[in-house]
Amino acid sequence: MAARDNANTASAGSSAAEQATADAIAAAEAIGKGRPTPTRKEREAARKRPLVPNDRKQAAKEHREKMNAARERARIGMANGEEKYLPQRDRGPQKRWVRDYVDARISIGEFLIPVMFVVIILTFIPSIEAQTISILALWAFFLVAVLDSTLLGFIVHRKLVKKHGVDKVEKVRWYAAMRSLQLRALRLPKPQVKRGQFPD
């Protein structure tokens, strides 16, 4: 009888020691990882969790936030002239070269919008002569701007032919002319060079 009690006592002590050892190992793992080790039941539940969250409103909100962040990144990338964010019409090294050449130049057409505002203001003057002169001046400025942008198109085309060869030059005359008619501050992609900093 005494021997049986001693055996039971030893077995209980051994079980307690094993439990203490297991608890110590679990605690050490929790400290090392910064979090408790998930049980098998928790791991299985995580695997069975649906890809679509149950809260559809929260999912829609997160989707909108991601889309807004992506659009904002694309807007900034396009403004900075990053190739992967540019529309097809602005892509390629030749288009970049044309943009840099136009932005380094002072074009008459980029002042067209401010001149139009001045003419609109002058039309409120109660004088037929002043209104007529302002309208004629606007038309004259517009014709000069068109001639300047047309000349610019021929200049960039000739320079690209000299740089790449006539067979490898893209159609850039219209592209250059349209950019030269925009205000420098409103151009997209934004100018990457200073005035007078012409590309090679």
C-alpha positions as CSV (number, residue, x, y, z in Angstrom):
1,M,0.0,0.0,0.0
2,A,2.8,2.4,0.9
3,A,4.6,1.5,-2.3
4,R,1.5,2.3,-4.3
5,D,1.1,5.7,-2.6
6,N,4.8,6.5,-3.3
7,A,4.3,5.6,-7.0
8,N,1.3,7.8,-7.3
9,T,3.1,10.7,-5.6
10,A,6.1,10.3,-8.0
11,S,3.8,10.2,-11.0
12,A,2.0,13.4,-9.9
13,G,5.3,15.1,-9.3
14,S,6.5,14.1,-12.7
15,S,3.3,15.4,-14.4
16,A,3.6,18.7,-12.5
17,A,7.2,19.0,-13.6
18,E,6.3,18.3,-17.2
19,Q,3.5,20.9,-17.1
20,A,5.8,23.5,-15.6
21,T,8.4,22.8,-18.3
22,A,5.7,23.2,-21.0
23,D,4.5,26.4,-19.5
24,A,8.1,27.7,-19.4
25,I,8.7,26.8,-23.0
26,A,5.4,28.6,-24.1
27,A,6.3,31.6,-22.1
28,A,9.8,31.8,-23.7
29,E,8.3,31.5,-27.2
30,A,5.8,34.2,-26.4
31,I,8.6,36.5,-25.2
32,G,10.7,35.8,-28.2
33,K,7.9,36.3,-30.8
34,G,6.2,39.2,-29.0
35,R,2.9,37.2,-29.1
36,P,1.7,33.8,-27.9
37,T,1.9,30.9,-30.3
38,P,-1.5,30.3,-31.9
39,T,-3.1,27.0,-31.2
40,R,-4.0,24.4,-33.9
41,K,-7.7,25.5,-33.6
42,E,-6.8,29.1,-34.1
43,R,-4.7,28.3,-37.1
44,E,-7.5,26.2,-38.7
45,A,-9.9,29.0,-38.1
46,A,-7.6,31.5,-39.8
47,R,-7.3,29.3,-42.8
48,K,-11.1,28.9,-43.1
49,R,-11.7,32.7,-42.8
50,P,-13.3,34.1,-46.0
51,L,-11.4,36.3,-48.3
52,V,-14.3,38.8,-48.4
53,P,-14.8,40.3,-44.9
54,N,-18.2,40.0,-43.3
55,D,-18.5,43.8,-42.9
56,R,-19.2,44.9,-46.5
57,K,-19.3,48.6,-45.6
58,Q,-15.8,48.4,-44.1
59,A,-14.6,46.4,-47.1
60,A,-16.1,49.1,-49.5
61,K,-14.5,51.8,-47.4
62,E,-11.1,50.1,-47.5
63,H,-11.5,49.6,-51.3
64,R,-12.3,53.3,-51.8
65,E,-9.3,54.3,-49.7
66,K,-7.0,52.1,-51.8
67,M,-8.4,53.4,-55.1
68,N,-8.0,57.0,-53.9
69,A,-4.4,56.3,-52.9
70,A,-3.7,54.7,-56.3
71,R,-5.3,57.6,-58.2
72,E,-3.3,60.1,-56.1
73,R,-0.1,58.3,-56.8
74,A,-0.9,58.1,-60.5
75,R,-1.6,61.9,-60.5
76,I,1.7,62.7,-58.8
77,G,3.6,60.3,-61.0
78,M,2.1,61.8,-64.2
79,A,2.8,65.4,-63.0
80,N,6.4,64.4,-62.4
81,G,6.8,62.7,-65.8
82,E,7.2,59.1,-64.5
83,E,6.9,57.0,-67.6
84,K,4.6,54.3,-66.3
85,Y,2.0,56.9,-65.3
86,L,2.0,58.8,-68.5
87,P,-0.7,58.5,-71.1
88,Q,0.3,57.0,-74.5
89,R,0.7,60.3,-76.2
90,D,3.3,61.5,-73.7
91,R,5.4,58.3,-73.5
92,G,8.8,57.7,-75.0
93,P,12.2,59.5,-75.0
94,Q,11.4,61.6,-78.0
95,K,8.3,63.1,-76.3
96,R,10.3,63.8,-73.2
97,W,12.9,65.5,-75.3
98,V,10.2,67.7,-76.9
99,R,8.7,68.6,-73.6
100,D,12.1,69.7,-72.2
101,Y,12.8,71.7,-75.3
102,V,9.5,73.5,-75.2
103,D,9.7,74.1,-71.5
104,A,13.2,75.6,-71.8
105,R,11.9,78.0,-74.4
106,I,9.8,81.2,-74.0
107,S,6.9,80.7,-76.4
108,I,4.5,83.5,-77.4
109,G,1.5,81.2,-77.2
110,E,1.9,80.5,-73.5
111,F,0.8,84.2,-72.9
112,L,-2.3,83.8,-75.0
113,I,-4.7,83.2,-72.0
114,P,-3.5,86.2,-70.0
115,V,-3.8,88.4,-73.1
116,M,-7.3,87.2,-73.6
117,F,-8.2,88.2,-70.1
118,V,-6.8,91.6,-70.6
119,V,-8.8,92.0,-73.8
120,I,-12.0,90.9,-72.1
121,I,-11.4,93.6,-69.4
122,L,-10.8,96.2,-72.1
123,T,-14.1,95.4,-73.8
124,F,-15.9,96.9,-70.8
125,I,-14.4,100.3,-71.5
126,P,-17.2,102.5,-73.0
127,S,-15.3,103.3,-76.1
128,I,-15.7,101.8,-79.5
129,E,-12.2,102.7,-80.5
130,A,-10.7,101.0,-77.4
131,Q,-12.8,97.8,-77.9
132,T,-11.9,97.6,-81.6
133,I,-8.2,98.1,-81.0
134,S,-8.2,95.4,-78.2
135,I,-10.0,92.9,-80.5
136,L,-7.6,93.5,-83.4
137,A,-4.6,93.3,-81.0
138,L,-5.9,89.9,-79.7
139,W,-6.3,88.5,-83.3
140,A,-2.8,89.8,-84.1
141,F,-1.3,88.2,-81.0
142,F,-3.2,84.9,-81.8
143,L,-1.7,84.8,-85.4
144,V,1.8,85.5,-84.1
145,A,1.4,82.7,-81.5
146,V,0.2,80.2,-84.2
147,L,3.2,81.1,-86.4
148,D,5.6,80.7,-83.4
149,S,4.2,77.3,-82.5
150,T,4.3,76.2,-86.1
151,L,7.9,77.3,-86.4
152,L,8.6,75.4,-83.1
153,G,7.2,72.2,-84.5
154,F,9.5,72.4,-87.5
155,I,12.5,73.2,-85.2
156,V,12.0,70.2,-82.9
157,H,11.3,67.9,-85.9
158,R,14.5,68.9,-87.6
159,K,16.6,68.5,-84.4
160,L,15.2,65.0,-83.8
161,V,15.9,64.0,-87.4
162,K,19.5,65.1,-86.9
163,K,19.6,63.2,-83.6
164,H,17.8,59.9,-84.5
165,G,17.5,59.8,-88.3
166,V,14.5,60.6,-90.5
167,D,13.1,57.0,-90.3
168,K,13.0,56.9,-86.5
169,V,11.4,60.3,-85.7
170,E,7.9,60.3,-84.3
171,K,5.2,62.8,-85.2
172,V,6.0,65.5,-82.7
173,R,5.2,68.8,-84.5
174,W,1.6,69.0,-83.2
175,Y,2.7,67.8,-79.8
176,A,5.2,70.5,-79.5
177,A,2.9,73.2,-80.8
178,M,0.1,72.3,-78.4
179,R,2.4,72.3,-75.4
180,S,3.8,75.7,-76.4
181,L,0.3,77.2,-76.3
182,Q,-0.3,76.2,-72.7
183,L,0.7,78.3,-69.7
184,R,3.9,76.9,-68.2
185,A,2.3,76.4,-64.8
186,L,-0.6,74.4,-66.2
187,R,1.4,72.0,-68.4
188,L,1.2,68.3,-67.7
189,P,3.6,66.6,-67.2
190,K,5.1,69.5,-65.3
191,P,8.2,71.1,-66.7
192,Q,11.4,69.3,-65.5
193,V,13.9,71.9,-66.8
194,K,14.5,75.6,-66.2
195,R,14.2,78.4,-68.8
196,G,17.2,78.2,-71.2
197,Q,18.1,74.6,-70.1
198,F,17.7,73.0,-73.5
199,P,18.2,69.3,-73.9
200,D,21.2,67.9,-75.9
